[in-house]
């Protein structure tokens, strides 16, 4: 696999150092069975609706998230976790009325904490790249070239000039090219088995792609933040997908 999109060697070293500092805190959270929502990495280099986020700050529901040129950001929303690459712009979907009502009844959550409770209803990736892991439940992700329906999935998306790169790292997705809503592919994978490019136009709107720009270590880190392990670890250890 190649290194993450847009990262120089210097930025890669910064990422390694940051991850080394981050690991002891993550281990402590896992031992305590804690899921801590909000910004985990990237303070000062990511904004939500134009507001610069600080470490631990909650992500507003329906926020427009943007990272700068030298920043990768890790955010946790509910039981979902996202790793945004540098120069990424991502619009979170607002929760539906039904989701808000259910969360308020079940958790007695206030409006200010509903986003943390609900997780990510879906998003529109407008530029850059994002690696995401999701709890069980249906969501729809969008790019200029594709609609992607998911259910408890790990997925990496990256935008190029005229196409979307989509790797279903594990789980099941349904991909529909925006250029032809009648064309649809259902993809079920265990370990990066069927990456695709989805084009804006042309005869072959979906073609096979290599595995690029994301790693198993990153997926493991994101799942650990929400107290899970990816299934490619489970197959070796015998631990169930959503257990510690």
N, C-alpha and C positions, 0 to 999 in steps of 0.2 A: 504494500500500500504506500502511496506517496504521502508527503507531509501535508498537514491541513492547508486549505486554500489561503493563498496570500501571505503566508508566514515566512519571513526570512529566517536564516540560521539564528540570528540574535533573538528574534521573537520566540523561536522554538526553545532556546535556552531559558528565556524568561518564563515560558510556560512550564518547563520542567521544574524550575526553582519554585514557582508558585504552587505547583502540584505537590512538591515535597513538603512545603509548609502546610498545605491543606490537609494532607493525609492523616496526621495525628488527630486533628479535630474531627475528621470524618469517622475515624475509628471509634472515638469516644461517643459520638452520636449513635453509631450502630449498636454499641454495647448497651446504651441506655434505651434503645428502641425509639429514638426520636427522629421525626421528620421535621426539619426546620425549613419553612418556606422562605422565599425571598431570594435576593442576590447573594450568590456564594463566591463568585470570582468575577473580577472585571470592574471593581469600583472605580469611578471616575472616568471610565471609558465607554459607558453605556448609558443611554438616556431612555426614559419612558415618558412619552408625550412631551419631549423636549427637556424634561427634568433629569439632571444627572443623578444616577442612583448610587447610594452608598452601600457598603457591605451590610448584609442582613435586611436591607429595606424590602418591604413587600412590593410585589408587582401589581399595579392596578388592573382591574378587570378591563378588558378591551383596549389595552395600551398599545401604542406604537413603539416598538423597541428598536433602537439603533445603536450599533457599535461603531467605534472609530477605527482608523486604519491599523492601529497597533494592538487592538484589544480583542481577546476572546472572553466571552461572558458565560457564566453558568447560572441558570436560574431554576428555582423549584417553585412550582405552582400546584398546590394540592398534592397529589401523588404522581405528578408528571415532572420531568426534568428536561431542560433544553440546554444545549451548548451552541451558542451563536458564534460563528466565525467573524473575523474582522470585516468591516464594511458591510455588515448585514442590516437589512431593514425588514422587520417582521411585524405585521399587524395582527395582534391577538383578536379573536372573535369575542364579543361580549357574551355572557351567559344568557341563555333563553329564560323566559319567564318561568317555564316549568322547572328548569334547573334551579333557579333562585328560590322558588317556592319550596321545592323538595329539600334543598340544603338548609333553608331557614327553619323548617319544621323538624328535620332530623337532628340538626346540630345546634339549633338555637343560636345560629351565627348572626352577628350584626352585619349590615351592608358593607362595612369597611373590611370585614374579614371573609366575605363570601368568595372572593377570588381565590384565597388561599385554600378554602374548603373544596371548591368545585373542581379545581384543576383547569386544564386548557380545553375549552370547548372546540377549538379549531384555530387555524390561522391562515393568513395569506403571506407567503414569502415573496417579498418584492425585489430583494437583491441579496447577494451573498450566499451563505450556506448555514444550515442548522442540523445538528444531530439531536434527535428527540427520542425519549422513552416514555411510554404511556401506560397507565393503569388500565384495567379492563374497562370497556365502554366504547361506544362508537363516537368517532370524530371525523371531521372532514378538513383536510389540508388542501391548500390551493397555491398554485403558482401561475404565472401567465400562460403556461402551456398545458397544465394538467390539473385535474381534480382527483384527489386521492382520499378514498374512504378507508379508515383504519379501525382496528379493534384490538387494543392491548398489544401494541407493536413497538419495535425499535426501528427507526427509519432515519436515513440521511438524505437530505435534499440540498442541491446546489444549483444555482442559476448560472447559465452561460448566456451568450448574446441572443441566441435564437432557440435555445432548448433548455430543458430541465434534466438534471441528473437525479435519479431516484434509486436508492438502494434500500430494499426491505431487508434490514439486518436480521430480523426474525419476526415471525407473526404473519398475519394475513392482511393484504391490502387489495383494493380494487382501484385501478388507474384508468381514468378516462381522459383522453386528449381533448383539450378545449377546441381544437380545430375540427374534431369529428366526434360529437357526443354519442354517436351510435357505435363507436369502437370502444371496447372495454376489455381490460385484462385483469384477471384475478390471479394474484401472485401469493403463494404461500411458501415461506422459507424458514430454515432453521439457523443458517449461518452464512449470510451474504450470498445466497445461492442464485439470485436472478436480478442483478442490477439492470436498469433500463435508462436509455435516453428517450425523452419525449420531445418531439420537435414541434415547432410552430406551424410548419407547412411541409408539403412533400407527400410522396406516395407511401413512404414508410414512416409513419408518425411515431412508432415505438420500435426501438432496436435494442439488441443486447449491448451491455456496457461492461467495462471492467470494474473491479472494486477499487475505488480511489478516495483519498482525502479524508478517511476516518478510520479509527482503529478499535480493536476489541477492548483495549485499555480504557478508552474514552467511554465506551458503552458500559463497561463494568463500573466505572466511576459514577456515571449518571444513575445507574440502577441502585448503587449503594446509597446514594443520597436519599432515595425513597425506600430504603430497606428491602431491596430485591436483588436478585442475581439474574443475569441473562441466561437464557436456556442453553446456550452452548457450553456454559459452565455446568449446568444441571446434568447434561448428558454424560459428563465425565464423573461428577461427584455423586449423582443420584439424588441431589437436593432438588426439591420441586421448584418451579420457576419463580414463584412469588414468595418464597421463604427466605429467611436470613441465611 
